Amino acid sequence: MHPLASELNEQIESQSSSTYALLSGRGRELYFPRGILWQTAEANEKAHLYNATIGEATEGPEPMVLDSLVSHLNTIAPADAVRYAPAAGKMELRKAWREKLLRDNPSLSQRVFGMPIVTSGITHGLSLVGDLFVEEGDRVLLPDKLWGNYRLTYEVRLGAVVETFEAYAGSGFNVVGLARALRSGPDKTLLLLNFPNNPTGYTPTRREVEGIVEAVVAAAESGKRLLVVCDDAYFGLVFSDDAMAESAFGLLANIHRNVCAIKLDGATKELFAWGLRCGFLTFGPPSCDAPDTILRALEQKIVGAIRGGISNCSHLSQSLVLSALENDAIAEERAEKYEILKARAAKVAEVVARDTYADSWDVYPFNSGYFMCLRVKGVDAEQLRVHLLDNYGVGLISLGEHDVRVAFSCLECEQIEPLFDLVHRGIQELRA
């Protein structure tokens, strides 16, 4: 093992033997090398005469650029677009996102948490979590209504075992089922919480989130070691006063010595910037005497994984996101888009609950995000999807035998009722 990796492991274990035990073999081997990037960072501070360190071409003090490329930029300087970004991300952006986390999540003001680390989208963040913490055969626990890419990320890539529990009990989140699953599982579990949920569009109430935290603490008290990952891809898009507006991460960080929490979020949905691939990974360390020691060590390991995987994330994307966060108009702009999506969700809720459709489907709870799900009656979901696509030009997502996902995020309000009329018609036709 490299001495730098050993040093980081010692720092983590000295403060939290549980967090050290959560690390995968790969995670224990990871470190950020004191190679080109490290030496270049030192040279940027001290090389006042000549700096011949990094593999960038320059002309004078500026990067060498092609006008045919940078002429499309407006307010972003070429240096903030084409130069390499630091492996952990642009520090100004990291600080700005941390300030946003504190504004959006009041509970975090009472917690210790790390500086957000920039990732190439939230999927990259999930993969980095796997690099650090997931061994072959490890258990990844999720509600049974889940985004299919979790299986690809953890089962296919890393050989983990994805286990599920029933997501809903009646009209709410199945806290009892989660608690039972945590109690009955192995000593090490990665619990993945995705709210607002993809595919169902549900965010728990505050009481339900408090129940989730109680279940996590009870499992930790029994000796379980837990990594709790909050996939907050659709954060902020909560359309019901009953749903908890802030992330569960704010209640999970530092909650127990055996619980390490991670928040994954980003500009993808929050700033309606899907293709920029600008996400963030933030650690909430377990309760311990020196949490900053763990945070520094875990960041070095994550940055090592980034360096070894993609080197660094897009500088241009980071500069665009930072520019947006610094713009005084962003709050008003986001509020305008939020109201559009809220109106669509309200229209969907009104339409799908009509007695006309009661014989065709049941509706899973939804109050947030981009999606909602129907449990169709008397037909196969995949057959229904193909029938609607081939005969009516209607595209939906089938999930398993009985469920279909509808993305109301990409439907105008006037399109919602006609769409569900066609889904109802398709079900009746397949039955006949």
C-alpha positions as CSV (number, residue, x, y, z in Angstrom):
1,M,0.0,0.0,0.0
2,H,1.2,3.5,-0.9
3,P,2.4,5.4,2.2
4,L,0.0,8.3,1.4
5,A,-2.9,5.8,1.4
6,S,-1.8,4.3,4.7
7,E,-1.5,7.8,6.2
8,L,-5.1,8.6,5.2
9,N,-6.3,5.3,6.5
10,E,-4.7,6.0,9.9
11,Q,-6.3,9.4,10.1
12,I,-9.8,7.9,9.4
13,E,-9.3,5.0,11.8
14,S,-8.0,7.2,14.6
15,Q,-11.3,9.0,14.6
16,S,-13.8,6.5,13.4
17,S,-13.1,2.7,13.3
18,S,-16.6,2.3,11.8
19,T,-15.9,4.5,8.8
20,Y,-12.6,2.8,8.3
21,A,-14.4,-0.6,8.3
22,L,-16.9,0.8,5.7
23,L,-14.1,1.4,3.2
24,S,-13.7,-1.1,0.4
25,G,-10.3,-2.6,-0.4
26,R,-10.1,-0.1,-3.2
27,G,-11.1,2.7,-1.0
28,R,-8.3,1.9,1.4
29,E,-5.8,2.0,-1.4
30,L,-6.9,5.3,-2.8
31,Y,-4.9,8.6,-2.2
32,F,-4.3,11.8,-4.1
33,P,-0.7,11.5,-5.5
34,R,1.8,14.3,-5.0
35,G,2.6,14.2,-8.7
36,I,1.9,16.6,-11.5
37,L,-1.2,18.3,-10.1
38,W,0.2,18.6,-6.6
39,Q,3.5,20.0,-7.8
40,T,1.8,22.3,-10.2
41,A,-0.3,23.7,-7.4
42,E,2.8,24.5,-5.4
43,A,4.4,26.1,-8.5
44,N,1.4,28.3,-9.1
45,E,2.0,29.7,-5.6
46,K,5.8,30.0,-5.7
47,A,7.2,29.9,-9.3
48,H,7.4,33.7,-9.9
49,L,10.1,33.4,-12.6
50,Y,9.2,30.5,-14.8
51,N,6.4,27.9,-14.4
52,A,7.0,24.8,-16.7
53,T,4.8,22.3,-14.8
54,I,1.4,21.6,-16.3
55,G,0.5,20.3,-19.7
56,E,-1.3,23.4,-21.0
57,A,-0.2,25.6,-23.9
58,T,0.0,29.3,-23.1
59,E,0.5,32.6,-24.9
60,G,1.8,35.1,-22.4
61,P,-0.3,34.8,-19.2
62,E,-3.3,33.3,-20.9
63,P,-4.1,29.9,-22.3
64,M,-3.6,29.3,-26.0
65,V,-7.1,29.2,-27.5
66,L,-8.8,28.9,-30.9
67,D,-11.1,31.8,-31.8
68,S,-13.4,29.3,-33.5
69,L,-14.0,27.7,-30.1
70,V,-14.0,30.6,-27.6
71,S,-15.8,33.0,-29.8
72,H,-19.0,31.4,-28.6
73,L,-18.3,32.4,-25.0
74,N,-19.8,35.6,-23.8
75,T,-19.1,36.5,-20.2
76,I,-16.9,33.5,-19.4
77,A,-13.2,34.2,-19.8
78,P,-11.2,31.6,-21.9
79,A,-9.1,30.8,-18.8
80,D,-12.3,29.8,-17.0
81,A,-13.4,27.6,-19.9
82,V,-10.4,25.7,-21.4
83,R,-8.0,25.4,-18.5
84,Y,-7.9,22.3,-16.3
85,A,-10.0,22.6,-13.2
86,P,-8.6,21.3,-9.8
87,A,-9.5,17.7,-9.3
88,A,-11.8,18.5,-6.4
89,G,-13.4,21.3,-8.4
90,K,-13.2,25.0,-8.6
91,M,-12.9,26.3,-5.1
92,E,-15.1,29.4,-5.6
93,L,-17.9,27.1,-6.9
94,R,-17.4,24.7,-4.0
95,K,-17.8,27.5,-1.5
96,A,-20.8,28.9,-3.3
97,W,-22.5,25.5,-3.3
98,R,-21.8,25.0,0.4
99,E,-23.5,28.4,1.1
100,K,-26.4,27.2,-1.0
101,L,-26.6,24.0,1.1
102,L,-26.8,26.0,4.3
103,R,-29.5,28.3,2.9
104,D,-31.6,25.4,1.6
105,N,-31.2,23.0,4.6
106,P,-31.5,24.8,7.9
107,S,-30.7,21.7,9.9
108,L,-27.1,21.8,8.5
109,S,-26.3,24.9,10.5
110,Q,-26.1,22.5,13.5
111,R,-24.0,19.9,11.7
112,V,-20.4,19.4,10.7
113,F,-20.1,18.6,7.0
114,G,-17.4,18.8,4.3
115,M,-16.8,21.2,1.4
116,P,-18.7,19.9,-1.6
117,I,-16.5,18.1,-4.1
118,V,-17.4,18.6,-7.8
119,T,-18.4,15.5,-9.7
120,S,-19.3,15.0,-13.4
121,G,-22.9,14.6,-12.6
122,I,-24.6,12.7,-9.9
123,T,-24.1,9.3,-11.5
124,H,-20.3,10.0,-11.3
125,G,-20.9,10.8,-7.6
126,L,-22.6,7.4,-7.1
127,S,-19.6,5.7,-8.8
128,L,-17.2,7.5,-6.6
129,V,-19.1,6.3,-3.5
130,G,-18.8,2.8,-4.9
131,D,-15.0,3.3,-5.5
132,L,-14.5,4.2,-1.8
133,F,-17.0,2.0,0.0
134,V,-18.4,-0.9,-2.1
135,E,-16.8,-4.4,-2.2
136,E,-18.0,-7.4,-4.1
137,G,-20.9,-8.9,-2.2
138,D,-21.6,-5.8,-0.1
139,R,-25.3,-5.0,0.5
140,V,-26.9,-1.9,-1.1
141,L,-30.3,-1.3,0.4
142,L,-33.0,0.7,-1.4
143,P,-36.8,1.0,-1.6
144,D,-38.2,-1.2,-4.3
145,K,-39.2,1.8,-6.4
146,L,-35.8,2.7,-7.7
147,W,-33.8,4.2,-10.6
148,G,-32.5,1.3,-12.6
149,N,-29.0,2.8,-13.0
150,Y,-28.3,2.0,-9.3
151,R,-28.2,-1.7,-10.3
152,L,-25.8,-1.0,-13.2
153,T,-23.5,1.1,-10.9
154,Y,-23.3,-1.2,-7.9
155,E,-24.3,-4.7,-9.0
156,V,-22.9,-4.8,-12.5
157,R,-19.8,-2.6,-12.1
158,L,-18.8,-3.5,-8.5
159,G,-20.5,-6.9,-7.7
160,A,-22.6,-5.6,-4.9
161,V,-25.9,-7.1,-3.9
162,V,-28.9,-4.7,-4.3
163,E,-31.6,-5.6,-1.8
164,T,-35.0,-3.8,-1.6
165,F,-37.8,-3.3,0.8
166,E,-41.4,-2.3,0.0
167,A,-41.3,1.5,-0.6
168,Y,-44.8,2.5,0.6
169,A,-47.1,1.6,3.3
170,G,-50.5,3.0,2.5
171,S,-50.1,6.6,1.3
172,G,-46.7,7.1,2.8
173,F,-43.1,5.9,3.1
174,N,-42.6,2.5,4.6
175,V,-40.5,3.4,7.6
176,V,-41.3,0.2,9.4
177,G,-40.1,-1.9,6.4
178,L,-36.9,0.1,6.3
179,A,-36.3,-0.4,10.0
180,R,-36.9,-4.2,9.6
181,A,-34.5,-4.4,6.7
182,L,-31.8,-2.6,8.5
183,R,-32.1,-4.8,11.6
184,S,-32.1,-8.0,9.6
185,G,-29.1,-7.2,7.4
186,P,-25.4,-7.7,7.6
187,D,-23.0,-5.6,9.7
188,K,-22.2,-3.3,6.8
189,T,-24.9,-1.7,4.7
190,L,-25.0,1.1,2.1
191,L,-28.5,2.6,2.4
192,L,-29.5,4.7,-0.6
193,L,-32.3,7.3,-0.2
194,N,-33.6,9.1,-3.3
195,F,-36.0,11.9,-2.5
196,P,-37.9,13.2,-4.5
197,N,-38.0,9.6,-5.7
198,N,-37.3,8.5,-9.3
199,P,-39.6,6.9,-10.5
200,T,-42.6,7.7,-8.2
201,G,-42.0,11.4,-7.4
202,Y,-42.5,11.0,-3.6
203,T,-40.8,12.9,-0.8
204,P,-41.5,11.9,2.8
205,T,-43.0,14.1,5.4
206,R,-40.8,15.4,8.1
207,R,-42.2,12.9,10.5
208,E,-41.4,10.1,8.1
209,V,-37.8,11.4,7.7
210,E,-37.5,11.5,11.4
211,G,-38.6,7.9,11.5
212,I,-36.0,7.0,8.9
213,V,-33.3,8.6,11.1
214,E,-34.6,6.7,14.1
215,A,-34.4,3.5,12.2
216,V,-30.8,4.3,11.1
217,V,-29.8,5.2,14.7
218,A,-31.4,2.0,16.1
219,A,-29.5,-0.1,13.6
220,A,-26.3,1.7,14.4
221,E,-26.9,1.3,18.1
222,S,-27.1,-2.5,17.6
223,G,-23.6,-2.4,16.0
224,K,-24.4,-2.1,12.3
225,R,-22.1,0.1,10.3
226,L,-24.0,2.3,7.9
227,L,-23.2,4.5,4.9
228,V,-26.3,6.5,4.1
229,V,-26.3,8.2,0.7
230,C,-28.9,10.9,-0.1
231,D,-29.3,11.1,-3.8
232,D,-30.9,14.5,-4.0
233,A,-31.0,14.9,-7.7
234,Y,-34.4,16.5,-7.7
235,F,-33.9,18.6,-4.6
236,G,-36.1,21.6,-4.3
237,L,-38.9,20.4,-6.5
238,V,-41.3,19.6,-3.7
239,F,-44.9,20.6,-4.4
240,S,-46.7,19.7,-1.2
241,D,-46.6,21.5,2.2
242,D,-46.7,18.1,3.9
243,A,-43.4,16.9,2.3
244,M,-40.1,17.8,3.9
245,A,-38.5,20.6,2.0
246,E,-34.9,20.1,3.1
247,S,-32.7,17.0,2.6
248,A,-32.6,14.1,5.0
249,F,-28.8,14.7,4.9
250,G,-29.3,17.5,7.4
251,L,-30.7,15.1,10.0
252,L,-28.3,12.3,9.2
253,A,-24.9,14.0,9.3
254,N,-23.0,13.3,12.6
255,I,-26.1,11.4,13.9
256,H,-24.1,8.4,15.3
257,R,-20.5,7.1,15.5
258,N,-21.5,4.2,13.2
259,V,-23.1,6.3,10.5
260,C,-21.4,8.1,7.7
261,A,-23.6,10.2,5.5
262,I,-23.1,11.5,1.9
263,K,-25.2,14.0,0.0
264,L,-25.2,13.9,-3.8
265,D,-26.8,16.8,-5.7
266,G,-26.0,19.2,-8.5
267,A,-27.0,21.7,-11.1
268,T,-28.5,18.9,-13.2
269,K,-32.1,19.4,-12.1
270,E,-31.8,22.2,-9.6
271,L,-30.5,24.6,-12.2
272,F,-32.1,22.8,-15.2
273,A,-28.7,22.1,-16.6
274,W,-28.7,18.4,-17.4
275,G,-26.0,18.3,-20.0
276,L,-23.5,20.4,-18.0
277,R,-22.8,17.3,-15.9
278,C,-22.0,19.4,-12.8
279,G,-22.7,17.6,-9.6
280,F,-21.4,17.6,-6.0
281,L,-20.5,15.1,-3.3
282,T,-20.6,16.2,0.3
283,F,-19.6,14.2,3.3
284,G,-21.4,14.2,6.7
285,P,-18.9,12.4,9.0
286,P,-20.0,10.2,11.9
287,S,-20.0,11.7,15.4
288,C,-16.3,11.8,16.6
289,D,-13.8,14.0,18.4
290,A,-12.1,15.4,15.2
291,P,-14.5,15.2,12.3
292,D,-12.3,17.6,10.2
293,T,-9.6,14.9,10.2
294,I,-12.0,12.4,8.6
295,L,-13.3,15.0,6.2
296,R,-9.8,15.9,4.9
297,A,-8.8,12.2,4.6
298,L,-12.0,11.2,2.8
299,E,-11.7,14.2,0.4
300,Q,-8.2,13.1,-0.5
301,K,-9.4,9.6,-1.3
302,I,-12.3,10.9,-3.4
303,V,-10.0,13.3,-5.3
304,G,-7.6,10.4,-5.9
305,A,-10.5,8.5,-7.4
306,I,-11.4,11.4,-9.6
307,R,-7.8,11.9,-10.6
308,G,-7.5,8.2,-11.5
309,G,-10.8,8.1,-13.3
310,I,-11.4,11.3,-15.3
311,S,-8.6,13.6,-14.1
312,N,-11.0,16.5,-13.4
313,C,-14.4,17.8,-14.3
314,S,-15.3,20.3,-17.0
315,H,-14.0,23.8,-16.1
316,L,-16.5,25.5,-18.4
317,S,-19.5,23.8,-16.8
318,Q,-18.2,24.8,-13.4
319,S,-17.8,28.4,-14.5
320,L,-21.3,28.5,-15.9
321,V,-22.8,27.1,-12.7
322,L,-20.8,29.6,-10.6
323,S,-21.9,32.5,-12.8
324,A,-25.5,31.4,-12.3
325,L,-25.2,31.1,-8.6
326,E,-23.7,34.6,-8.4
327,N,-26.5,36.1,-10.5
328,D,-29.1,38.0,-8.5
329,A,-31.9,36.9,-10.9
330,I,-31.4,33.1,-10.2
331,A,-33.9,32.9,-7.4
332,E,-36.7,34.5,-9.4
333,E,-35.9,32.4,-12.5
334,R,-35.9,29.1,-10.5
335,A,-39.2,30.1,-8.8
336,E,-40.8,30.7,-12.2
337,K,-39.8,27.2,-13.4
338,Y,-40.9,25.7,-10.1
339,E,-44.4,27.1,-10.5
340,I,-44.7,25.6,-14.0
341,L,-43.7,22.2,-12.7
342,K,-46.0,22.5,-9.7
343,A,-48.9,23.3,-11.9
344,R,-48.2,20.3,-14.0
345,A,-48.0,18.0,-10.9
346,A,-51.3,19.5,-9.6
347,K,-53.0,18.8,-13.0
348,V,-51.7,15.2,-13.0
349,A,-53.0,14.6,-9.5
350,E,-56.4,15.9,-10.4
351,V,-56.7,13.9,-13.6
352,V,-55.3,10.5,-12.5
353,A,-57.6,10.4,-9.5
354,R,-60.8,10.6,-11.5
355,D,-63.4,7.8,-11.0
356,T,-63.3,7.2,-14.8
357,Y,-59.9,5.6,-14.5
358,A,-60.3,3.7,-11.2
359,D,-60.7,0.4,-13.1
360,S,-57.5,1.0,-15.1
361,W,-54.9,1.9,-12.4
362,D,-53.9,2.7,-8.9
363,V,-51.6,5.7,-8.3
364,Y,-48.5,5.6,-6.2
365,P,-48.0,8.5,-3.8
366,F,-46.3,11.5,-5.5
367,N,-45.8,15.1,-4.4
368,S,-42.5,16.2,-6.0
369,G,-39.9,15.8,-8.6
370,Y,-40.4,15.1,-12.3
371,F,-42.3,11.8,-12.3
372,M,-45.3,9.8,-11.1
373,C,-46.1,6.1,-11.4
374,L,-49.3,4.1,-12.1
375,R,-49.9,0.5,-11.2
376,V,-51.9,-0.6,-14.1
377,K,-54.6,-3.3,-13.7
378,G,-55.2,-6.3,-15.8
379,V,-52.4,-5.8,-18.4
380,D,-48.6,-6.1,-18.6
381,A,-46.8,-2.8,-18.3
382,E,-44.4,-3.5,-21.1
383,Q,-47.1,-4.6,-23.5
384,L,-49.0,-1.4,-22.6
385,R,-45.9,0.7,-23.3
386,V,-45.4,-0.8,-26.7
387,H,-49.1,-0.7,-27.6
388,L,-49.3,3.1,-26.8
389,L,-46.1,3.8,-28.7
390,D,-47.0,1.8,-31.8
391,N,-50.7,2.8,-32.0
392,Y,-50.8,6.3,-30.5
393,G,-47.3,7.7,-30.6
394,V,-47.3,8.0,-26.7
395,G,-44.0,7.2,-24.9
396,L,-43.9,6.0,-21.3
397,I,-41.5,4.0,-19.3
398,S,-42.5,0.5,-18.1
399,L,-41.1,-0.8,-14.8
400,G,-41.6,-4.4,-14.0
401,E,-44.9,-6.2,-14.7
402,H,-47.3,-3.6,-13.4
403,D,-45.8,-0.1,-13.2
404,V,-45.5,2.7,-15.8
405,R,-43.7,5.9,-15.2
406,V,-45.0,9.2,-16.5
407,A,-42.6,12.2,-16.7
408,F,-44.9,15.2,-16.3
409,S,-41.8,17.4,-16.3
410,C,-41.9,17.3,-20.1
411,L,-45.7,17.6,-20.6
412,E,-47.6,20.9,-21.0
413,C,-50.6,21.2,-18.8
414,E,-53.0,20.9,-21.8
415,Q,-51.3,17.6,-22.8
416,I,-51.9,15.9,-19.5
417,E,-55.5,14.9,-19.7
418,P,-55.3,13.6,-23.3
419,L,-52.3,11.5,-22.4
420,F,-54.0,9.8,-19.6
421,D,-57.1,9.3,-21.7
422,L,-54.9,7.4,-24.2
423,V,-53.3,5.3,-21.4
424,H,-56.8,4.4,-20.1
425,R,-57.9,3.5,-23.7
426,G,-54.8,1.4,-24.3
427,I,-55.5,-0.6,-21.1
428,Q,-59.0,-1.3,-22.1
429,E,-58.0,-2.3,-25.6
430,L,-55.4,-4.7,-24.3
431,R,-57.9,-6.3,-22.0
432,A,-60.3,-6.8,-24.8
